[in-house]
Amino acid sequence: MKTKNKNPVKVNDILELKCEEIGEKNDGIFKKDGYVIFVPKTEKGRTYEIQITKVFTTFGFGKIIQEVK
């Protein structure tokens, strides 16, 4: 019997994460417990407070709430 993979995030979660890389479509790549989250209009090396907007099995999308100084 196959068990469902438990994502470390859900829609509307608010997280403070550092942008680790920039993807091919210029979205920032963030990671939470190995789970990849794409967020547009971010810069590598900066930390942001983000809100999760979509969640899929292996990746998700978020939006910036604010940059953390």
C-alpha positions as CSV (number, residue, x, y, z in Angstrom):
1,M,0.0,0.0,0.0
2,K,1.3,3.4,-1.0
3,T,1.2,6.2,1.6
4,K,0.7,9.8,0.6
5,N,3.8,12.0,0.7
6,K,3.4,14.7,3.4
7,N,4.5,18.1,2.1
8,P,6.2,20.3,4.7
9,V,4.0,23.3,3.6
10,K,0.3,24.0,2.8
11,V,-1.5,26.8,1.0
12,N,-1.4,30.1,2.9
13,D,1.5,29.1,5.2
14,I,3.8,32.0,6.0
15,L,7.5,31.2,6.0
16,E,10.8,33.1,6.4
17,L,13.3,31.5,3.9
18,K,16.5,32.5,2.1
19,C,16.5,32.4,-1.7
20,E,19.1,29.7,-2.6
21,E,19.1,30.0,-6.4
22,I,17.4,31.6,-9.4
23,G,15.6,29.2,-11.8
24,E,15.4,29.2,-15.6
25,K,12.3,31.3,-15.6
26,N,13.9,33.8,-13.2
27,D,11.9,32.7,-10.2
28,G,13.7,32.4,-6.9
29,I,14.2,28.8,-5.6
30,F,13.6,28.3,-1.9
31,K,13.6,25.1,0.1
32,K,11.8,23.9,3.1
33,D,12.9,20.5,4.4
34,G,14.0,19.6,0.8
35,Y,10.7,20.7,-0.7
36,V,11.2,23.3,-3.5
37,I,9.2,26.5,-3.6
38,F,9.3,28.9,-6.5
39,V,8.8,32.7,-5.8
40,P,9.0,35.4,-8.5
41,K,10.8,38.7,-8.2
42,T,13.4,37.6,-5.6
43,E,17.2,37.8,-5.5
44,K,19.6,35.0,-4.6
45,G,21.0,35.2,-1.1
46,R,18.3,37.5,0.3
47,T,15.8,36.3,3.0
48,Y,12.0,36.9,2.5
49,E,8.8,36.3,4.3
50,I,6.7,34.4,1.8
51,Q,3.2,33.1,1.6
52,I,2.6,29.7,-0.1
53,T,0.1,30.1,-2.9
54,K,0.1,26.6,-4.6
55,V,1.2,23.2,-3.5
56,F,2.0,20.2,-5.6
57,T,3.5,16.8,-4.8
58,T,7.2,17.8,-5.4
59,F,7.1,21.6,-5.5
60,G,5.1,24.7,-4.8
61,F,4.7,28.4,-5.5
62,G,4.7,31.4,-3.2
63,K,4.6,35.2,-3.2
64,I,6.7,37.7,-1.3
65,I,5.1,39.3,1.7
66,Q,8.3,41.3,2.5
67,E,12.1,41.1,2.5
68,V,13.6,40.4,5.9
69,K,16.6,42.7,6.6
